[in-house]
Amino acid sequence: MKKRDSFIVCVRPIVEYNSVIWSPQNVHDIEEIERIQRRFTKRLPGLKTYSYATRLNQLKIPGLELRRLHIDLIMCYKIVLGLVDVNFDDSFQNSTVVTTRGHPFKLFKYHCDVNAKI
């Protein structure tokens, strides 16, 4: 098994599981999750002495924060096209601006205001 494959099989499913739902917002939480990938890639044979960015380049894998963004964009795409059972109007609204060029899928995201006490 290649070094890259061992990460994709062993670690990625755990740190990306349901990331659309629980995607971390605090910098501390993001760093903790990224630390898992840092630690795993450092323990692969021949990569211990390289920096984290170099290890990611050699393994040809993106950082976990970029992966979460990619997964979020895929979910947005599925919501817009109605490929998942999520109400479009609960999360987005179509853009009313028609003076710009482009496609008809321009979106505005509703502003979220949370007054939750923990």
C-alpha positions in Angstrom: 0.0 0.0 0.0 1.3 3.4 -0.9 1.9 6.1 1.8 -0.9 8.2 0.3 -3.3 5.3 0.2 -2.7 4.5 3.9 -3.8 8.0 4.9 -6.8 8.0 2.6 -8.0 4.6 3.9 -7.1 5.0 7.6 -7.4 8.6 8.6 -9.5 10.6 6.1 -12.8 8.8 6.7 -12.5 9.5 10.4 -11.7 13.2 10.3 -14.1 13.9 7.4 -17.0 11.9 8.7 -20.2 14.1 8.4 -18.1 17.3 8.2 -21.0 19.1 6.5 -22.9 18.8 9.8 -20.2 19.4 12.4 -17.7 21.5 10.5 -15.5 23.3 13.1 -15.7 27.1 13.4 -13.2 27.8 16.1 -9.5 28.1 15.2 -8.6 25.8 18.1 -10.9 23.1 16.8 -9.6 23.4 13.2 -6.0 23.2 14.5 -6.8 20.1 16.5 -8.3 18.3 13.5 -5.4 19.4 11.3 -3.0 18.1 13.9 -4.2 14.6 13.3 -3.1 14.8 9.7 0.2 16.4 10.6 1.0 13.7 13.1 0.0 10.9 10.7 1.9 12.2 7.7 5.0 12.8 9.9 5.0 9.1 10.9 5.1 7.8 7.3 8.4 6.3 6.3 10.8 8.9 4.8 8.7 12.0 5.5 9.6 12.7 9.1 12.2 15.4 8.3 10.0 17.4 5.9 7.7 20.3 6.7 4.0 19.7 6.8 3.4 21.6 3.5 6.1 19.5 1.8 4.7 16.3 3.1 1.3 17.2 1.7 2.8 18.1 -1.7 4.7 14.8 -1.8 1.6 12.8 -0.9 -0.5 14.9 -3.3 -3.2 15.5 -0.7 -4.8 18.8 0.4 -5.0 20.1 3.9 -8.1 19.1 5.8 -9.5 22.6 5.9 -9.4 22.7 2.1 -11.1 19.3 2.0 -13.9 20.5 4.2 -14.4 23.5 2.0 -14.6 21.2 -1.0 -17.1 19.0 0.7 -19.2 22.0 1.6 -19.2 23.2 -2.0 -20.3 19.8 -3.2 -23.2 19.9 -0.7 -24.2 23.4 -1.8 -24.2 22.1 -5.4 -26.5 19.2 -4.4 -28.9 21.5 -2.5 -29.1 24.0 -5.4 -29.8 21.2 -8.0 -32.2 19.4 -5.6 -30.1 16.2 -5.4 -30.6 16.0 -1.6 -33.7 16.3 0.5 -32.8 19.8 1.9 -35.0 22.8 1.3 -33.2 25.3 -0.8 -35.1 28.3 0.6 -34.0 27.5 4.2 -30.4 28.2 3.4 -30.2 30.3 0.2 -32.0 32.8 -2.0 -31.5 33.4 -5.7 -29.7 36.6 -6.6 -31.9 39.4 -7.8 -29.0 41.0 -9.7 -29.4 40.5 -13.4 -27.0 43.1 -14.7 -23.9 40.9 -14.5 -22.9 38.1 -16.9 -22.7 34.5 -15.9 -25.0 31.7 -14.9 -28.5 31.7 -13.3 -27.3 30.0 -10.1 -26.0 33.1 -8.3 -26.9 32.8 -4.6 -27.2 34.9 -1.5 -26.7 33.3 1.8 -29.0 34.4 4.6 -27.3 36.0 7.5 -27.3 33.7 10.5 -27.7 35.0 14.0 -27.3 32.5 16.8 -28.1 33.5 20.4 -27.2 30.1 22.0 -26.0 29.8 25.5 -24.0 26.8 26.5 
